[in-house]
């Protein structure tokens, strides 16, 4: 199994991590991102996943103290996340 190096960026700079990935997935990413873009691609994907995990936590916390979000509220939030302000009623993120 191919074990690429992952470089993360953040306030303290970059740090290398060794991760194990399915070879076909790693090769698909490499083909898409190019030889120099692998770490940036993986870091961006992990950042998006972490943001979605945090969003799920925020919604769960909100729904603990409030009624569940309506379908319309969820769709408006999705539109904002897509930066589609027309569907979000003209609201800005």
N, C-alpha and C positions, 0 to 999 in steps of 0.2 A: 504494500500500500504506500502511495506517495505521501510524504509528510512535508508539506510546504511550511515555510516560515511566515508568520503573520506579524506585521508591524502595525501597532495601534498608535493613534495620535491622540493627544489630549492636552490638558493644561501643562502636564509635566513633560511633554514631548512624546517621543516614540519609544516603544519597547518591543522587543522581539519575543514571540511566543511560538512554541512548536505545537501544531495541531494535527490531528489525523483526520483526513477527509476521504470519502469514497473516491477512488481514482477517477471514475468517470465524471464525477461532479467537479473535481479539481481540474481536469483537462478541459471540461466545458467552460469553466471560468477562465482558464488560461487562454483558450481560443478566443473568447469574447473580449477579454480585457487586454490581451497582449502580454508579452513577457515582463514588461516593467509595471503593469497595472494590477497585478494579482493582489498585492497587499491592500492597495487602495480600494479595490472592488470588494474584497472580503470585509475590510473595516467599515465601508459604507453599508454593506448588507447587515453587519452586526449592529451598527448604529440604528438602522431602521427597525430591526427586530427589538432592540432595547427600548426604542421610543414606543413601539406598539405595546410591548409588555407594560410599560409605565402608564400608557393610556388606558389599558384594561384595568390596572390598579386604581386609577383615578375614577373611572366609571363605577367600579365596584364600591369604592368608598362613598361616592356620591349617592349611589342607590341604597346604601346602608342607612343613610340619614334622610333620604327623600324617596319619592315614588320612582318607579322604574322609568327610564327614558322612553318617550313615545317613539314610534316609527319615524315621525316627522322630525323629531329632534336628532335622531340618529342619522337620518338622511342629510339634514342640514350640516351636521358635524362632518360627515363624509365629504360633502361638497366643499367645506372649508379646507379640509385636508388635501383635497384635489386642487385647491385654489380656484374653484369654480364659484365665483361670488354671485353669479346670476341665480343659481339654484339655492344658494344660501340666503336669499332675500336681500342681496346687496351688502351683507355684513363683510367686514374685513377681518383677516386673521391677526 
